[in-house]
Amino acid sequence: MTIAVPAGALPASFRPKQRLGFNTRVSFNDEAGPAQGLRDGIALFKHAEQLGYQSGWAYQRHFDHYLSSPLPFFAAAGQHTRRITLGSAVIPMRYQDPILLAEAAGTTDLLIDGRLELAISTGANGAFDAVFGAVDTDARTEAKRRQTRFLSAIAGDVLHTVVEPGQGAPQCAKLRVTPHSPTLRARIRQGSASLSSAVQAAELGIGLISGTVLHDQTEGETFGQYQARIIEIFRATWRKTWATEPPPVAVAASILVGTTAELREKYAAYDLERRTKGIAASRPKGALEPANQPAGILISPVFQGTPDQVIEAVFNDPGLAAADELVLFLPPAFGLAENARLLTDLAQTVAPILGWSPAAAP
């Protein structure tokens, strides 16, 4: 195999990648079952840490063959790792009790020595109101309200002052979330799929992670072009709001390095499935058929081929060029061995050319 671009020869517009991460659905199928899927998820985090990955992310999805409650999983995975950060990308705030989530997040963060990085979203998703309960406002407005309450809670703000006896605490007691992790708020990100959510994140003073689905783009705009605009408006809004440099921006992408002909064929087939089926691509056996893909959304490309081809494609993508951290999006239906191979091949071939240096062994 050849690597066409030597280290140190990055294009002028390409930001060297400070960190390398991955995003897994922690999925399971009907044959092996959920317990095996959870164990495989922990094994994948361990493998990534050994390779020098700095971050690992897990997707939350309710009522399906995927991880539905990420914080207990991170508490467990954190006992098997020592350095890699653990993050959820993303937790939709519409269906979270903000105070209970803050308590669970603080507990988890303390258990894993301050390695929690939560990405939350406020998208207009009201699909499960029949289960979680409807609200008087629309889904997006409710999600933003809960996000604000959650951020206040993890910051250690007073949530209530006891004014009468019989309220479970002494009069005049100031109630805050406990246990409190004092640095956790600085590790919260917004999962952004549009310009408006990027502006929202910057104004709230939280970080940004951009995923594999975007919306509200300009007609004719490519995924990478729009993603680069999202990143730029986040940085510009942050500088205007806080008069400081913005935190690093992470971008999730399917970067599948085919180091053999067999792997290239497999990844090309996934690419075709992704382009034809969109969000319905790569489902584990027994997973639900997703609802129709919303009109007007953009699905991220799959960067696949030989190492040289992948490097060239990544260099030429405006969104990946603008990011500080790359997060490898793993196909949900791939098993532990396949995903471990993807992590290994990216870390050993392409990532060093992108300016990445692995973290020291724990």
N, C-alpha and C positions, 0 to 999 in steps of 0.2 A: 504494500500500500504506500502511496505517496501523499505527503502533505505539502500542498502547493505554496502556502503562505508561511514563511518563517516567523517565529515569535519575535515581537518587537516591530513588525511591519504592519500594524493595524491601520486601516484607512483613517484619514483625519477626522471624519464625522462619526467614527465608531468609538463609543466609550468602552474602555477596558472593563471587564466584568469583575467586580469586587467579590461577588459571592456566586456560588452555584447551588441551586436547590432542585427539588423535585416535588411533584404533586401527584398523589395517589388517591384513588377513590376508596381504598381499603375495601375492595369488593369481595363478594363470595358467590359461589354458585350452588345450585341445588344438590350437586353430587358431594362436594367436600363439606359444605355447610358453613355457617357463620363463624364458629369457633376457629376453624382452620384459617378462614380468611383474616381474622383478627391476629392470629399468631403469625401468619405470613406478612401482615403489615408491619409488625414489630421487627421481624427478621429483615425486612427491606430497609427500615430505618437504621438498623445496626450495620448493614452492608454499606449503605450510603456514607455513614460516618467513617467507616474504615477506608473508604475511597477519598475522604477529605471534603465531602459535601458540607456546606455550612448550614443549610436549611432543609427541612422536610415539611411538606404541607399535606393535609388530608382534607378532602372534600366532604361536606355534610349533605346528606340526602335522606329525607324521611320516607318511611313506608316502602322500602325497596331493598335491593341486594347490595347496599352500600352502608358505610358508616353513618349512623344517625346521631350519635352522641360522642363528639370528638374529644371532649375534655377527659373523661375516664380513660380513653385510649392513650392520650398523651401522657397522663399520669403513669400508666403502665409502661409505655415506650420509653419514658424518661428514666425508668429504673434500669433499663438495658443499654442506655447510651449515656455519654458524659458531656458531649460538646455540642452536637448538632442542635439547632433550634427547632422547635416543634410548633407548627402553626396550622390553623384552620383556614382554608380558602375555598369557600367563604361560609360564614354563619349568617343566614338571613335573619335580620332583627325582628321582622314582623311576627315571628313565632317564638320569641324569647321573652321570658320574664327578665327584665334588665337587672334586677337586684339578685335574683337567684343565679343568673349567669355571672355576675360580678363576683359573687361568693365562690362559685365553682372555679372561675378563672384564677382568682387570688390563691385559692387552695392548691390548684394544679401548678401554678407558677412557683410557689414556694417549694413544693415537692420536687420539682425538677430544676431547682437552683437558678431561677430567673431565665429560663430558656423558652418561655412561651411567647409566640407571636401570633396574635389573632387577627385575621382579616374578616371584617364584617361587611354586610351589604344592606342597602335600604331600597332595593329594587321593588317594583310594584307587583309583587307576587302574592296573590290571595288564593292560591289553588287549594289550600287545605283549611280554609275557614270553617268548613263543616266539621272538622275534627278539633281544631284549636279554639274555635269560637270566633264569631264575627265581631267587628268593631264598628263604631259609628262613623269613623272617618275612613278614607280610602287607605289601601294597603301601604302605599309609599309614605303618606303622612304619618301613619301609625308607626311604621318602621323607623322613621326619623325621630319621632318622639322617644321611642324606646332606646335608640342609639344615644341620644343626649343624656338620658337617665343613666344608662350603663356607663358612659364615659365619666359622668359625675361620680358614680359609685366607686369605680376602680381608682379614681383620683383621691379618694379618701374624704370626699365632701360630707358634710352633715346632711343626712337624709330626712331626719325628723328629730324634733326636740320634744321630749315628754312633758306635757303640761298638766296632766291630771293623774291621780293615782289609779292603779289597776290596769296599766298599759304594758305590763311585763318588764318594766324598768323603773328606777327611781325618778321622781319628778325632777325636771331640768336636765335629765340625762340627754346627751347628744348622741344620736344613733348613727354609726358609720358601719360600712361593710367590714367584717372580720372573717378570717384573717386577711390583713391588708398587705399587699405586695407593693411597696412604694414606687418601684420603677416600671410597673406593668403598663401604665398608660402610654409611656413612650414607645411601647412595642405593639401598639394597635394600628392596623392599616384599614383602609377602605378598599374593598373590592370594586374596581371601577370599570364600567362598561360604556361610559359616555363622558362628554366634556363636563356636564353638570355635576356628576358624581365626583370628578376630579377636583373641581372647584370647591365642592362641599368638603372634601377631605382636607384640602389645604386650609380652608377657613376654620375648620375644627382643630387643626394642628395635629393631624394624624397622618401616618404614612400612606403609601399607595402601592397596590398591586393590580396589574391589569391582566385579565384572563384571556380565554380563548373565544369569547363571544362579546361582540360590541353592537351598539345600536345608535341611532340618531346621527349617522354619518352623512356627509355631503354626497349627493349623487355622483357616481363615478369614482369616488375615493376608495382606494384599496385599504385592506385591513391594516397593513403596516403604516400607511400614510396617516390614517385616522388615529391609530395608536400613538404615533409620534406626536400628533397634535394634543392628544389627551395628556401625555407626559409633560409636554411643554407648558400647557396651561396650568397644570398642577404646580410646576416649579415657579412659574411667573406669579401665580396667586399667592403661593407661600412666601416668596420674597416680599411681595407688596404687603401682605398681612402681618408678617412676623419680623421682617427686616433681618432675616438670617438665611443661610443656605438651606435648601430643603433636604430632607432625609433621602437616602437611596431609594430608587424606584425599582420594583421587581416586575418582571413580565413572564407569564407562563406561556410556553410554546411547545409544540410537538417537534422535537429535534431528534430524529431517529437516524443514527449513524449506522449505515450498512457496511460492516467490515467483511462480509462474505456475500457471495452471490445469492445464497439462500435467504439471508437476512434482508437483502435489498428487495428481493421479490416479495417477502412478507410485508415489509414496510410500504412498498408500493401498493399492495392490496389494501392496507389500512388507509392509505392516502385516498385511494379511490372510494372506499366506503365512507370516509369522512366527507368527501366532496359531494357524494350522491345522497347520503342519508343524514348528514349534518349531526345534530345533537343525538340522533338515534344510533349512531355508529358505535361499534365495539361494546355490546352489552353482555355481561356474564349470563350464563345459562339460568333461566328462571326470572331474570329481571323484567320489570314491567315495560310494556311498550310505551314510550314517551308520548306526551300529547303532541299535537301538530306544532312544528317549529313556527314561532311567531314571524309574521311578515316583517321585512325590513331589517333583519339582523344580519350581521356579518359573522362568519365562522372563520377562525384563524387557519392559515395554510399549514400543511404538514411539510416540514423541511426534512426530506429523506433522500437517500442516495449514497454515493461513496463519500468518504470523509472530505475529499476535495470539493465535491458538489455541495455538500452540506455547509462547509465553511463559506463558499462563495455566496450561497443563498442567504445565510445569516448576515454576512457583511452587507448585502444589498437590501436588506429589509430595514426600513426606517424605524419601525417600532423596536426591534431588537437592538439596533444600533444605539438608540436613545436610552436604553435601560442600563441600570447599574448592576442588576442581578438577573440572571436567567434561571427560570424554574422549569425543569423538564416535565411536561404534562405526559403522564404515562397512560397508554390505552387501557380503559377499564377492564376489558376482557382478557388482557394478558395475565399470565400467571407469574408466580414469584420468580422462577428461573428466567423467564423472558424479560421481566422488568429489571432484574438484577443485571442481566446482560446489557440492557439499554443504559443503565447507570454507569456501568464499567466502561463501555465503549465511548460514551460521551466524555467522561472524565479523562480517559487515557489518550484520546485522539484529537477531538475538536476543541474542547474547553481550554486547554493550555494556549492554543493559537489565538483565542479570544481575549487573552490577557488574564486569565484566571489562574490563581495559585491555590492548591488544596490547603485546607487547614491542617495544622499539625496533628499528628496522631494523639488521641486522648490518653 
